[in-house]
Amino acid sequence: MIAVIGENVIDIFTEADGRFIAKTGGSPLNLAIACALQQVPVSYLSPLSSDAFGDAFLQLLQQRGVTAGWPQRSAAPSSLAFVRIDANGQPSYSLYRQGIADRDYTAEQLIAALPADCRILHTGSLALEPQDAGKLMPVLQAAKQRGIRLSVDINVRLQFVTDVAAYRTHIEQVLQLADYIKASDEDLAALYPALDLQSAVDKVRALAPTALLALTCGAEGATLYLGTQAIAQAVIQPEIFIDTVGAGDTFFANLLVQLLQLHPAGEALSTLDLTHCRSALQRACLAASLNIAKAGCEPPDKVSLDQALAQL
């Protein structure tokens, strides 16, 4: 079981004719769906709104095989994001996240919602808002005490947090608990603007010296770091490039699914040989490539990914 904490956001896209198109989104929710499509049990723990958008999220989760782990719907509204896709297929966002449903929880409620068979707890992105640190940190600490591995995608969003300095501090505190970390080159440039990429990587690895770090660098591919080990995978070009929405979520979801098999419960992460992770890294990169070939976040299911992998 993989459990997920983090935002569910309605992404509103502007069409060429001026119409607005609403789509379900949110990095952690995307990851939950991408994991479930690989036929792994997934529980999405953050609250859903009782509004019409919350209905859409619940329907999506049910259709994709994700359990909604929160016991009741929130009276607060769903979060909204207006999305603009630039000429390079890169999205930018204007977010509305005050007083919204996925932040309507207490630490005690989330701890109680943790599934008994949870192997990995994933969080990150907008869940790392420093105003929520007092609620999130006790949940992460409780999970670690139960032997649950912690997965974090920092997905840095400086423009949407209330206090940038507190945000950086909170991210570093979370990273010190993490077993699996995902960061992009853009994340690290935003988090540590005074450092070059390698120095920023070294900084993260110093904060979490026993964690596995997955670094994505867009067209340059991805690299896994663990202890003194490192392996890299070149980008797998999509047949057609639409946009990169959800590509990172799809990548990390598929990597986590493989790590469930490669890193058995009870074994120290230091025992993992990264040479055994090459096919897992390739599979994660291919999943991201298949996602890029579709509009929005549309992770591949297991059958489609298996077929595409066989054709490489």
Residue pairs with C-beta under 8 A, 6 or more apart in sequence:
1 40
1 41
1 42
1 43
1 115
1 117
1 118
1 119
2 32
2 35
2 40
2 41
2 42
2 43
2 118
2 119
2 120
2 121
2 122
2 151
2 256
2 257
2 260
3 42
3 43
3 44
3 45
3 69
3 114
3 115
3 118
3 120
3 121
3 122
3 148
4 28
4 29
4 31
4 32
4 35
4 42
4 43
4 44
4 45
4 46
4 121
4 122
4 123
5 28
5 45
5 46
5 110
5 121
5 122
5 123
5 127
5 136
5 139
6 26
6 27
6 28
6 29
6 31
6 46
6 102
6 122
6 123
6 124
6 125
6 126
6 127
7 26
7 27
7 28
7 29
7 46
7 79
7 97
7 102
7 125
7 126
7 127
8 24
8 25
8 26
8 28
8 29
8 44
8 46
8 48
8 57
8 78
8 79
8 101
8 102
9 25
9 26
9 29
9 78
9 79
9 80
9 81
9 95
9 97
9 102
9 126
10 22
10 23
10 24
10 25
10 53
10 56
10 78
10 79
10 80
10 81
11 22
11 23
11 24
11 25
11 81
11 83
11 93
11 245
11 296
12 20
12 21
12 22
12 23
12 80
12 81
12 82
12 83
13 20
13 21
13 22
13 23
13 83
13 85
13 296
14 20
14 21
14 82
14 84
15 21
22 53
23 296
24 53
24 56
24 57
24 60
25 81
25 245
25 246
25 296
25 297
26 79
26 102
26 125
26 126
27 124
27 125
27 126
27 153
27 155
27 246
27 248
27 249
28 44
28 46
28 122
28 123
28 124
28 125
28 127
28 153
28 249
29 44
29 46
29 57
29 61
30 246
30 249
30 250
30 253
30 297
30 299
31 122
31 153
31 249
31 250
31 252
31 253
31 256
32 42
32 44
32 61
32 66
32 122
32 253
33 42
33 60
33 61
33 64
33 66
33 253
33 297
33 299
34 246
34 249
34 250
34 253
34 254
34 287
34 299
35 42
35 253
35 254
35 256
35 257
36 42
36 64
36 65
36 66
37 64
37 65
37 299
37 300
37 301
37 302
38 253
38 254
38 257
38 301
38 302
38 305
39 65
39 302
40 257
40 260
41 67
41 117
42 65
42 66
42 67
43 66
43 67
43 68
43 69
43 113
43 115
43 118
44 61
44 66
44 67
44 68
44 69
44 70
45 69
45 70
45 110
45 113
45 114
46 70
46 102
46 105
46 127
47 70
47 72
47 73
47 74
47 76
47 101
47 102
47 104
47 105
48 54
48 57
48 58
48 68
48 70
48 73
48 74
48 78
48 101
48 102
49 57
49 73
49 74
49 75
49 76
49 77
49 78
49 100
49 101
50 73
50 74
50 75
50 101
51 77
51 78
51 101
53 77
53 78
54 73
54 74
54 78
54 101
57 78
58 68
61 67
61 68
62 68
69 113
69 115
70 105
70 113
71 113
73 101
74 101
74 102
74 104
75 104
76 99
76 100
76 101
76 103
76 104
77 99
77 100
77 101
78 100
78 101
79 95
79 96
79 97
79 100
79 101
79 102
80 95
80 96
81 93
81 94
81 95
81 96
82 93
82 94
83 91
83 92
83 93
83 245
84 91
84 92
84 93
85 91
85 243
85 245
86 92
89 241
89 242
89 243
89 244
89 292
90 243
90 244
91 243
91 244
91 245
93 157
93 160
95 126
95 157
95 160
97 103
97 126
97 129
97 160
102 127
103 129
103 132
105 135
106 135
107 134
107 135
107 136
107 137
107 138
107 139
107 142
110 135
110 139
111 138
111 139
111 142
114 121
114 139
114 142
114 143
114 146
114 148
118 143
118 146
118 148
119 148
119 149
119 260
119 265
120 148
120 149
120 150
120 151
120 179
120 180
120 256
120 259
120 260
121 140
121 143
121 148
121 149
121 150
121 151
122 150
122 151
122 152
122 153
122 256
123 136
123 140
123 150
123 151
123 152
123 174
124 151
124 152
124 153
124 154
124 155
124 182
125 153
125 154
125 155
125 157
126 155
126 157
126 160
127 136
128 136
128 154
128 167
128 170
128 171
128 174
129 160
129 161
129 162
129 167
130 161
130 162
130 163
130 166
130 167
130 169
130 170
131 162
131 163
133 166
133 170
133 173
136 174
137 173
137 174
140 150
140 174
140 177
141 177
143 150
144 150
144 177
147 265
147 266
149 179
149 180
149 263
150 177
150 178
150 179
150 180
151 178
151 179
151 180
151 181
151 182
151 252
151 256
152 174
152 175
152 178
152 180
152 181
152 182
153 181
153 182
153 183
153 248
153 249
153 252
154 171
154 175
154 181
154 182
154 183
154 187
154 191
155 182
155 184
155 187
155 248
156 171
156 186
156 187
156 188
156 190
156 191
158 164
158 167
158 190
161 167
168 191
171 191
172 207
175 181
175 204
175 207
175 208
175 211
176 207
176 208
178 208
178 211
179 210
179 211
179 212
179 269
180 211
180 212
180 214
180 255
180 256
180 259
181 204
181 208
181 211
181 212
181 213
181 214
182 213
182 214
182 216
182 248
182 251
182 252
182 255
183 191
183 204
183 213
183 214
183 215
183 216
184 215
184 216
184 217
184 218
184 248
185 197
185 215
185 216
185 217
185 218
185 220
186 218
188 195
188 197
188 200
188 201
188 204
188 215
189 197
189 200
191 200
192 199
192 200
192 203
195 203
197 217
201 213
201 215
201 225
204 213
205 211
205 213
205 225
210 227
210 269
210 270
211 226
211 269
212 224
212 225
212 226
212 259
212 269
212 272
213 224
213 225
213 226
214 222
214 223
214 224
214 251
214 252
214 255
214 284
215 222
215 223
215 224
215 225
216 222
216 248
216 251
217 223
218 235
219 235
220 235
221 232
221 233
221 234
221 235
221 285
222 232
222 233
222 235
222 251
222 281
222 284
222 285
223 230
223 231
223 232
223 233
224 230
224 231
224 232
224 274
224 277
224 281
226 269
226 270
226 272
226 274
227 270
229 273
229 274
229 275
230 274
231 274
231 275
231 277
231 278
231 281
233 278
233 281
233 282
233 285
235 285
235 289
236 282
236 285
236 286
236 288
236 289
236 312
237 289
238 289
238 290
238 292
238 293
239 293
240 293
241 292
241 293
242 292
242 293
242 294
242 295
243 292
243 295
243 296
244 292
245 295
245 296
245 297
246 291
246 296
246 297
246 298
246 299
247 288
247 291
247 292
248 288
249 297
249 299
250 287
250 288
250 290
250 291
250 297
250 299
250 300
251 284
251 285
251 287
251 288
252 284
253 287
253 299
254 283
254 284
254 287
254 288
254 299
254 305
255 280
255 281
255 283
255 284
258 277
258 279
258 280
258 283
258 284
259 277
259 280
262 272
262 276
262 277
262 280
263 269
263 272
282 309
282 312
283 305
283 309
286 305
286 308
286 309
286 312
287 299
287 300
287 305
290 299
290 300
290 304
290 305
290 308
291 297
291 298
291 299
291 300
300 308
